[in-house]
Structure formats: C-alpha cells, structure tokens
Amino acid sequence: MHTEKPYRPMSGWPALVGVIAMFFAGLGLLIVGASKESPVQILSGIGLLLFALTCCCGFMAIAPNQSRVLLLFGAYKGSAKDSGFFWVNPFYSKKKLSLRVRNFETGSMTTPEKKNEAGQVVAKSSRTGGKPSKVNDSDGNPIDISAVVVWKVVDTAEAMFEVDDYENFMEVQSEAALRVLASRHPYDSDDSQVSLRGNTTEVCEQLKADIQERLDKAGINVIEARISHLAYAQEIAAAMLQRQQAQAVVAARTKIVEGAVGMVDMALDHLKRDGIVELDEDRKATMVSNLLVVLCSGAHTQPVVNTGTLYS
C-alpha cells in the first residue's frame, strides 16, 4: 500500500536563470566554434543547448490547492503540494491532482471530454443532474432517494495508485452506500425506530460514515453527506399519502378526545365543588355524553333548550 511522501522541490527562479545562462553560453560556443571551424566548440555548444532544453522540462507551476505526484521511471518519489514556481528533476513525470473541495450528487452521469486526432479538446467534460435512485426500504416499500456528497483528496499517493480512477470509485461507492443505508431503515416510523424521514441528522451521519469507510483506501475524505431527495416511488405515492392523511386524522382525533375528557371532568368537579347542582349517576352520564358530542363533533352542534324541569 502506498502512502504519501511530501516532496520539497527547489525554487524555479534560480534554475530559470541557470538555464538561460546555459542557453546563451551554448549559443555563444556554437557561434564561436562555427566561425573558427572548431568541432570541439561546436559539439560543446550543441551539448549545452540540448542540456538547457532538457532542464526546461523540470519547470512546473503549482496553483493553490493543486498538487503534483512525481514519478521517476515508474517509481514514486513524492508529492509536491506547495503552490509556486519550482524546478525538479527533468526526468520526473508530474501527475496533476486537485486538492480542492468537490461535490457529487448520486445518480448524475459524467461525460468525458472529447479530443480530435490532433489531441485538441473539441468538447469539454460535463455532468448531468442527479437522478434519484429507486430502492426498497426496510419495510419493502419502493422509494426514490438521492444524496449530495462533499469530498476532497487528502492522500495523493492512495488516490493515484490504490484505485484505477478515484473519481469514478468515489461515485460508485457513494451510490452503493446510499442504497445500503436506504434498505436498512424504513421511510417513516411511528415508534422510536430510526427512519429516513424522521431522523434526518442521524441518517446523514450514518451515510457519511459508510461512505468514508468505503473511500479510506482511495485517500479521500468525506466532508459532508446529505440526503437531497426523499420520496415514495410514484407507483405507491398516492396510497402512502392516503395512509399519512389517515394517520394525521387519527392523531388529531386522539388529541381532541383527550382534551374533551379533561374538560368534562373539570366541569363535573366544578359543579360538585361549588354546589351548583346535584346530579345523579344517570344525569351525569347524560351530561358527559352531551358534552363529548359537542366537543368531539366535527360539525357545529344544534343546541336544544329544555324549558321544563331537570327531569322532564
């Protein structure tokens, strides 16, 4: 397993002065040797010019949050992360790798750039919008779900050498982790069980941990993972909406009944405490029934005024 080795390249400005000096020195030797017809000076000038041109291949400029992975004939020599103008061994191959924070939405597709026969880019790479993935939750209900993953490369050696394509690896593993997470929990739950809709924070933390575990070998750090879309699949959305509406009605009626019973109990205690009227058990039952009908009815009740006695 490859681990990242920091590489401190030398500044490119002194090397640039030296290369320019060698170039003019070689050009001068070539001119003097040609005028004097001296093969030694001509060959020395040509050799110095070739050496100067070879040294030009060692210059590199690194932008902020960029890096270069340096290889010498296939052997890993280190990673340069400092921004600036540098010079390294001209035989080093310099692989460019970004350290910037990037995001990815599951379900999106990347179109690679296209080049013509001359190697010129004719169409830049592009990414389509994310498309929700259809997964079955733990109750077997089909749902549509997608997530946004914020990530960055923290180990350039692992990202370059441990996986074939670290960006594609991240996308595939994030999609797989999201599907596993969705199948582990129900969409909604009435009890204390963790659900996708009711425990968003906990679910997102689990998703981040699952993705990070899969991407550790690729040198990628997951900064954040959030569910961006969550809904029942189209074929059961209408039925599930009716069920949610029924649950809401039952919950509302339960609260109404609890409040009505409390109000009736308070009314009976108040009548008894202040001695307003003495009611036998039958009249209490009638009063309780009437109050519950009034308080729990979904429509306005029509009162009936008794102009006679209490018992007629």
C-alpha positions in Angstrom: 0.0 0.0 0.0 1.4 3.4 -1.0 1.4 6.3 1.5 2.0 9.9 0.6 5.5 11.2 0.9 6.0 15.0 1.0 8.4 16.4 -1.6 10.0 19.8 -1.3 11.1 21.0 -4.8 13.6 23.8 -5.3 12.5 27.2 -6.4 12.3 27.6 -10.1 13.7 31.1 -10.4 17.4 30.3 -9.7 17.1 27.3 -12.0 15.5 29.5 -14.7 18.5 31.9 -14.5 20.8 29.0 -14.8 19.0 27.6 -17.8 19.0 30.9 -19.6 22.7 31.3 -18.9 23.4 27.8 -20.3 21.4 28.6 -23.3 23.3 31.7 -24.2 26.6 30.0 -23.3 25.8 27.1 -25.7 24.7 29.5 -28.4 27.9 31.5 -28.0 30.0 28.4 -28.2 28.2 27.3 -31.3 28.7 30.6 -33.0 32.4 30.8 -32.0 33.0 27.2 -33.0 31.4 27.8 -36.4 33.5 30.9 -37.0 36.7 29.1 -36.0 35.6 25.8 -37.5 36.3 24.1 -34.2 34.4 20.8 -33.9 35.0 20.7 -30.1 33.4 24.0 -29.5 30.5 23.2 -31.9 29.8 19.9 -30.2 30.1 21.6 -26.7 27.7 24.3 -27.8 25.2 21.7 -29.1 25.5 19.7 -26.0 25.0 22.7 -23.7 21.9 23.7 -25.7 20.4 20.2 -25.5 21.1 20.1 -21.8 19.4 23.5 -21.3 16.4 22.3 -23.3 16.3 19.2 -21.2 16.4 21.2 -18.0 13.4 23.2 -19.2 11.3 20.0 -18.8 11.8 20.3 -15.0 9.9 23.5 -14.5 6.4 23.3 -13.0 3.9 25.8 -11.6 1.5 24.6 -8.9 -1.6 26.6 -8.2 -3.2 26.8 -4.7 -5.0 23.6 -3.7 -3.2 21.7 -6.5 -0.5 19.0 -6.3 1.9 17.1 -8.4 2.7 13.4 -7.9 6.3 12.8 -9.0 7.4 9.6 -10.6 10.9 8.6 -11.9 10.6 5.8 -14.4 7.6 4.4 -12.6 9.0 4.8 -9.0 7.0 7.1 -6.7 9.3 9.9 -5.4 6.8 12.1 -3.5 4.0 14.6 -3.8 4.5 18.4 -4.1 1.6 20.4 -2.6 3.1 23.9 -2.1 2.0 26.5 -4.6 4.5 28.4 -6.6 7.1 28.0 -9.4 9.5 25.1 -8.9 12.1 23.0 -10.7 12.6 19.3 -10.3 14.5 16.5 -12.0 13.5 16.9 -15.7 13.0 13.1 -16.0 10.3 13.2 -13.3 6.8 12.6 -14.7 4.5 15.1 -13.0 0.9 13.9 -12.5 -1.5 16.7 -11.7 -4.1 16.1 -8.9 -6.5 18.6 -7.4 -6.9 19.0 -3.7 -9.9 21.3 -3.9 -13.3 20.5 -2.2 -15.7 19.0 -4.7 -19.3 17.7 -4.5 -21.1 14.9 -6.2 -24.8 14.1 -6.4 -25.8 10.5 -6.7 -27.4 9.5 -9.9 -25.6 12.0 -12.0 -23.5 11.0 -15.0 -20.2 12.4 -16.2 -19.5 12.8 -19.9 -15.7 12.7 -20.6 -14.0 15.3 -22.8 -13.6 14.5 -26.4 -10.4 15.1 -28.4 -9.7 15.1 -32.2 -6.9 13.3 -33.9 -4.5 16.1 -33.2 -5.2 15.8 -29.5 -7.1 19.1 -29.2 -10.2 19.2 -26.9 -13.3 19.6 -29.0 -15.9 19.0 -26.2 -15.3 19.6 -22.5 -16.4 17.2 -19.9 -19.8 17.8 -18.4 -22.0 16.3 -15.7 -25.8 15.7 -15.8 -28.1 16.5 -13.0 -28.7 13.9 -10.3 -31.4 11.3 -10.8 -33.0 9.7 -7.7 -32.3 6.1 -7.2 -35.2 3.7 -6.7 -34.6 1.5 -3.6 -36.7 -0.6 -1.3 -36.6 0.5 2.4 -36.5 -2.0 5.3 -40.3 -2.4 5.0 -40.1 -3.3 1.3 -41.6 0.0 0.1 -40.1 1.4 -3.1 -38.7 4.9 -2.5 -36.7 7.5 -4.6 -33.6 8.8 -2.9 -30.5 10.8 -3.7 -27.7 12.4 -1.8 -25.0 15.1 -2.2 -21.5 14.2 -1.1 -18.9 16.8 -0.4 -15.4 15.4 -0.6 -11.7 16.2 -1.2 -8.4 14.2 -1.8 -6.2 14.1 1.3 -3.7 11.4 0.3 -2.4 11.8 -3.3 -0.5 8.6 -3.3 -3.5 6.5 -2.4 -5.8 8.3 -4.8 -3.3 7.9 -7.7 -2.0 4.3 -7.1 -4.6 2.4 -5.0 -7.6 2.7 -7.3 -7.8 2.9 -11.1 -9.9 6.1 -11.2 -10.5 7.7 -7.8 -13.4 10.0 -9.1 -15.3 7.1 -10.6 -14.5 5.0 -7.5 -16.0 7.7 -5.2 -19.1 7.9 -7.3 -19.8 4.2 -7.4 -19.1 3.6 -3.7 -21.3 6.6 -2.7 -24.2 5.2 -4.7 -23.7 1.8 -3.2 -23.5 3.2 0.4 -26.7 5.2 -0.2 -28.6 2.1 -1.4 -27.5 0.0 1.6 -28.5 2.8 4.0 -31.9 3.2 2.4 -32.6 -0.6 2.7 -31.5 -0.5 6.4 -34.2 1.9 7.6 -37.9 2.4 7.0 -39.1 5.5 5.2 -41.3 6.5 8.1 -41.9 5.1 11.6 -44.4 5.7 14.4 -42.3 4.3 17.2 -38.7 5.0 18.3 -37.2 3.2 15.3 -34.8 5.4 13.2 -36.5 6.3 10.0 -35.2 8.1 6.8 -37.8 10.9 7.1 -38.0 11.4 10.8 -34.3 11.1 11.8 -32.5 13.1 9.0 -29.5 14.1 11.1 -28.7 10.6 12.3 -29.3 9.1 8.9 -26.9 11.6 7.3 -24.2 10.9 9.9 -24.6 7.2 9.1 -24.3 7.8 5.4 -21.2 9.9 5.9 -19.6 7.2 8.0 -20.5 4.4 5.5 -19.1 6.4 2.5 -15.9 7.3 4.4 -15.3 3.6 5.3 -15.5 2.7 1.6 -13.3 5.6 0.5 -10.5 5.3 3.1 -8.4 3.2 0.7 -8.6 5.8 -2.0 -7.2 8.7 0.0 -10.5 10.6 0.0 -12.0 12.5 3.0 -15.8 12.9 3.1 -16.6 16.3 4.5 -20.4 16.0 4.4 -23.1 13.7 3.1 -26.7 14.9 2.9 -29.9 13.4 1.5 -31.1 15.8 -1.2 -34.3 14.0 -2.3 -36.5 11.5 -0.5 -40.0 10.4 -1.6 -42.1 7.4 -2.1 -41.9 5.9 -5.6 -44.6 7.1 -8.0 -46.5 3.8 -8.1 -47.2 3.9 -4.3 -47.1 7.6 -3.6 -50.9 8.1 -3.8 -51.6 5.1 -1.4 -48.9 6.3 1.1 -50.4 9.8 1.0 -53.8 8.4 2.0 -52.2 6.5 4.8 -50.4 9.5 6.1 -53.6 11.5 5.9 -55.4 8.8 7.9 -52.7 8.7 10.5 -52.9 12.5 10.8 -56.7 12.4 11.3 -56.4 9.7 13.9 -53.7 11.6 15.8 -55.8 14.8 15.7 -58.9 12.9 16.9 -56.9 11.4 19.8 -55.8 14.8 21.0 -59.4 16.1 20.7 -60.8 13.2 22.8 -58.1 13.7 25.4 -58.9 17.4 25.7 -62.7 16.7 25.7 -62.4 14.2 28.5 -60.4 16.6 30.6 -62.9 19.4 30.1 -65.8 17.2 31.1 -64.0 16.1 34.2 -63.2 19.7 35.1 -66.9 20.7 34.5 -68.2 17.9 36.8 -65.7 18.8 39.5 -66.6 22.4 39.3 -70.3 21.8 39.6 -69.8 19.5 42.6 -67.3 21.8 44.3 -69.4 24.9 44.1 -72.7 23.1 44.8 -74.4 24.5 41.7 -76.5 21.4 41.0 -76.7 17.8 42.4 -76.7 15.2 39.6 -77.4 11.5 40.0 -75.4 8.9 38.0 -77.9 8.9 35.1 -77.8 12.6 34.7 -74.0 12.7 35.0 -73.9 10.1 32.2 -76.3 12.1 30.1 -74.2 15.3 30.7 -71.0 13.6 29.8 -72.5 12.2 26.6 -73.8 15.6 25.6 -70.5 17.4 26.3 -68.5 14.8 24.5 -70.8 15.0 21.4 -70.4 18.8 21.4 -66.6 18.9 22.0 -65.7 16.0 19.7 -68.1 16.6 16.8 -66.6 17.6 13.5 -69.6 19.8 12.7 -71.4 22.6 14.6 -74.0 21.1 17.0 -77.5 22.4 17.3 -78.4 23.1 21.0 -81.8 22.0 22.4 -83.1 24.2 25.3 -85.1 22.4 28.0 -87.8 24.7 29.3 -89.1 22.3 31.8 -87.5 20.7 34.9 -84.3 18.9 35.0 -86.0 15.5 34.7 -88.6 16.4 32.0 
